[in-house]
Amino acid sequence: MHRILFVIIPLLISGLCSADEVLGYKGKNGKVFGYESVELALEALRNKPNVDISEKGGWTIVSDNAERALWSFAPVNHSAYPSVVRRAVVEENGQIFIDTQVRCGAEKVDCDKLVQDFIELNNKVTQEVNDAKGT
């Protein structure tokens, strides 16, 4: 299932809006999906059974198959550290889509850049999939 999750997420991800609340910018004081900080969220996920944890380009990637969620934790040397992007497969009214949320503990300009980077990444993957369908 976790391999399918990695493929489905970029293909179906919903677009992000520019409003701070929707993007998840809470500054350094915001809770992270019920945790007090990005670091505590990662620690809790590391202790959770049946999750796959890997590193890619310095990012810590956590695939939580039970929750159908993929967490991407920014590395310490990233300008938006400490931050996490959480994408979850959600079924609503018989349709499947990806719920994307960002929690960023850096300065707003760095958080905005993080969100923009994920939007561009998702758009690139979507374009590649569409191009592959056309061949």
N, C-alpha and C positions, 0 to 999 in steps of 0.2 A: 504494500500500500504506500510506503513512504516514497518509492520511486515515482509512483503515479502522482502523488501530491506535488513533487517538485516540477512535474510537467504541467499539471493542471493549473497551478497557481499563476504562472506568468501568462498563460493563455486566456484566463478568464478574469483577471484582476480588474476590479472596477477603478474608474478614474478617481483622482483625489481632487477635492475642491481647495480653494485658496483661503478659506476662513480658518483662523487659528484654531478654533474649537474643533472643527472637522478634521484638520490636519493632526491634531493631537499635541500642539505646542502648549505645554503647561509650565515651561521654564523649569527651574531647578526644584521647585516645590511640588510638582504634580505627582500624583500616584501613578503607578505603572501597572495597569490591568489588575488592580487590587493589591499590588506590592508597594512598599514604601519608596523603592528606588529601582532603577534599571539593574543595578548590581544584585539586589535582593531577588529580583525576578529571575535573573540568570542562575543564581545560587539555588533557588527553589526548583527550577527546571532541571538543573544538574542532579538533584536528589530525587526527581520524579522517575518512577519506573517506566520502562517501555518508551523512552524517547531516544532519538538518534541525535548525537551531537557531533558536529564536524567543524572544520575551519576551512574557509575559502577566502583567499586574499586578505587574511588577517581578521576577517569577520567570523564570529561564532554563530553557526547556524544550528538551530534546534528544531527538529521535526517531531512534533507531538502528534502521533498518529491517533491517539484516543480523542483528542480535541480537533483533529483535522486542521492543525495550525502549523505554520512555519514562522519561526522567530529569527530575525537577523539582528545580531548585536554588533554595534560599531566597535572597531578596535580602539584601544587606548590612544593611539596616535592619530585618530580621525578627528577632524575639526568639530564634529557634532557629538563627540563622546561626552557623557554617557547617553547613548540613545539605542532604541530598539524599534524595529518595524515588525509588526505582527500581522500576518495574513492568514485568514482562516476560510476554509471552504464552508459555505453556508447554503442550506436549502430553504427556500422561501417560496410558498405557493407553487410547489412543483418544479421550480427552477433553481439551478445551482449557480452561485456567484461567489466571488471572493470579497470578503470584508477586510479592508486594509486599514490598520491603525498605526500611528506613529506616536511614540513618546520620546521626547528629546529633552535632555537636561543641559544643553549648551545654550549659547546665545541665539536669539531668534534668527539672525541672518544665517547662521550655520545650520539651524534646523530647517529653515526654508530651502536651503541648498540640498540638504539630505532628502527632503521630500521631492524636490525637483529631480534629483538624480534617480530616485526610484520610479518616478513618472516616466522619465526618458528611457530607463531600462525596460520598463514594461511595454512602452510603445515600440521599442526596438524589437523585442521578442515577438510582439504581436505582428509587426511588419514582416519579420522573417517567416513566421508561420503562414501568413497570408501569401507571401511570395512563393513559398514551397507548395502551397495548394495550387497555385497557378501554373506550375510546371508539369 
